[in-house]
Amino acid sequence: MFHAIVIDDEKWVIKSLIATIKDQDMFDVTAEFYTGTSGLEYIRTRKPDLAFVDVRMPGMGGLDILQTAHAENLPTFFIMISGHAEFAYAQKAMFHNAIGYCLKPFSKSELTDAMTKAYQLLLERSDEADAPDAPPQFVPKHLSVSHKSVQMMIDYTETHFREEISMPEIAEYCSINPNYASQIFKQETGQSFISYLNDLRIVYACFLLEHSEDTVLDIATQSGYNDYFYFAKVFKKIKGETPSNYRKALSLREN
């Protein structure tokens, strides 16, 4: 199955869309976003196969996302969703290479027709690409929660975890108090922010240890750790062994 995401500022709309398309085997909805900014960041870094995007959202709307993706030549296909039937929206969306335009409340046949078109285009693209030689891509397991501010924190972290980030920085991004941000993050996810960040970074480090020949020191830096010894300590705490032993074990399994 190909991977799809949904970007809409109303959670009930996302749930309704997912429920409407659940009985199909073309696309798996792997992530959902409640702001246009976080959705665009994900599209830039992860390049999902398909994105369902609401035309009208606070801040960055769907047409802004579509126009930016078109200008940057991003490979994601777009199906626009909207509660407004104005022809101008559809005209602008199609100009920027949207492959479908579906209205709320959702029609299953309308969504299926648009997804079928995307599916066929993706199959054609796959046939043209040299898929066996394509390098593996890291796609972390996306965490979804009901609290909008916590979801914004998660979306931001999934995009920026390789960088030097902190809770105060993310709280400022979400326009909330850092102490409150830490509190609601743990309430919603069951773990502290630093624990979540370390888990995400170590999963990425394991991916690099398996799929690259970079040194462990370089992998530590790429995973967001400027201090190698701290990286090694965190890695061993989470994985139960050192990064070097983890790589050796992978090599032994392959042989």
Sequence and secondary structure as in RCSB ss.txt:
>XXXX:A:sequence
MFHAIVIDDEKWVIKSLIATIKDQDMFDVTAEFYTGTSGLEYIRTRKPDLAFVDVRMPGMGGLDILQTAHAENLP
TFFIMISGHAEFAYAQKAMFHNAIGYCLKPFSKSELTDAMTKAYQLLLERSDEADAPDAPPQFVPKHLSVSHKSV
QMMIDYTETHFREEISMPEIAEYCSINPNYASQIFKQETGQSFISYLNDLRIVYACFLLEHSEDTVLDIATQSGY
NDYFYFAKVFKKIKGETPSNYRKALSLREN
>XXXX:A:secstr
 EEEEEE S HHHHHHHHHHT S SSEEEEEEESSHHHHHHHHHHH  SEEEEES  SSS HHHHHHHHHHTT  
 EEEEEES   HHHHHHHHHTT  EEEESS  HHHHHHHHHHHHHHHHHHHHHS GGGS           S HHH
HHHHHHHHHHTTS   HHHHHHHHTS HHHHHHHHHHHHSS HHHHHHHHHHHHHHHHHHH    HHHHHHHTT 
S HHHHHHHHHHHHSS HHHHHHHHHHHH 
